[in-house]
Amino acid sequence: MTKNYKLKIAYDGTRYSGWERQPGKDTIQGKLETVFTRMIGAPKEAAGHEDQGGVEIIGAGRTDAGVHARGAVANMHIDTDFSEEEIRDYANHYLPDDIAVISVKEASDRFHARYNAKGRSYVYTIFDGPVKPIFNRKYYTRLELGKDSDTGKYKELDVDAMNEGARYLIGEHDFKSFCGNPHMKKSTVRTVDVCEVRRSKGYVYLNIHGTGFLQHMVRIIAGTLMEVGLHRMEPAQVGEILEAKDRKVAGPTAPAEGLTFMSVDY
Amino acid sequence: MTKNYKLKIAYDGTRYSGWERQPGKDTIQGKLETVFTRMIGAPKEAAGHEDQGGVEIIGAGRTDAGVHARGAVANMHIDTDFSEEEIRDYANHYLPDDIAVISVKEASDRFHARYNAKGRSYVYTIFDGPVKPIFNRKYYTRLELGKDSDTGKYKELDVDAMNEGARYLIGEHDFKSFCGNPHMKKSTVRTVDVCEVRRSKGYVYLNIHGTGFLQHMVRIIAGTLMEVGLHRMEPAQVGEILEAKDRKVAGPTAPAEGLTFMSVDY
């Protein structure tokens, strides 16, 4: 009997072309579909195609190439005799060492990882201190700011200014200026309820939570707030950028490596 | 004027042929000597050769290919106008992103990172839980132990047994059985004052501190204690292995990736 399973997934996105399955490319969805299609004994070519007997994974959100996840959520309808734990263990045994299935839980038949998601949270991590951390170097964006020639002190992001700018983004807004897809036809209105920056041990973390995010939205927000933190933009400009509804006035898209998809709530 | 500098260094050893400089190979010492030789304006070929005007780095201990360090210590005699901080920042700017100089401090002329070291500490990290951690996957050794067919529970290393075995190693002993170099001519007597195993969040850590270590010694100890933790050896056998003074009776050399050189005391 076919059951619907909810999966919690972690991945290091460094060597992947993002979440979404693409022919001839290594993607997270592609790897998962391949492993689970093998698990149910369907032919390799059916992976990603439920109508051909393969496994199709529905993700809560697509991530770009190079973006990481600690708590991505997906679901899949499969017919298997394996227990939840056995499904998880099978996946972790056959998945590459940079993708892990953290948990597998049977869900109601109607559970849909994308449509039912009420909120998503991301963390964007920056390191702006003088001594680069090496062990987690693939998971943050490094800013080498050097010393201030007047004070002789190491320059660092102005977190207070970043938070002042971040506050303009909280609420329901048209985030067109923060959308990386210039051909977006659908609504670019989204609700962000948490957008805050904090500093801890040389790292600067941007925590963001909202109902949903446009393509590159978190990275453009991070890139814009970095401009504010570097005093290249005033905090109030973030409000003006929102109003402009024009991608060209926002800051650059911050590098993918600093972004981690943290969790999804239902 | 030539000064003696003490360096604290961190590295991810994954892609290196160990600490020691070797022609044509990427090594930690080699990378450091190249960068500092460049810093003082000496020709590239002089790196590692003080007598040719290059910089020679004296490390507190050599690590094998694939072994990591969080607090390795070295010293070098150089003539530079740079401040301690400038030396550190120069190095971190030009070193690859998997090696970092954490600090640079002027030391007395007679300070020698190897001869003056009174103790060294290492951590060997094992993960034996069912869900593989992915972000730090290069820094632990994974044991996939599966489930016990009788109890249906996930098997895990017996940390109490490992600690019972570890206690035999504490004190001054001839560690010949734990020496990876079969041609070792010098004394194989060493003193280990800390050797303990603890479990935390699915990881098993072997903490070891001693005056000095033979080639592969920590990894052979880890490999032997893993045999004990898997109940393939009795804890008391560790004492017998010591007495045998024969590498063949000890456990296997545990993989390099799980080992991290933590600190040196003077």
Interface residues (C-beta under 8 A of the other chain):
Chain A: A10 Y11 D12 H68 R70 E85 R88 D89 N92 H93 D97 D98 I99 A100 V101 I102 S103 P130 V131 K132 P133 I134 F135 N136 R137 Y139 E144
Chain B: A10 Y11 D12 H68 E85 R88 D89 N92 H93 D97 D98 I99 A100 V101 I102 S103 P130 V131 K132 P133 I134 F135 N136 R137 Y139 E144
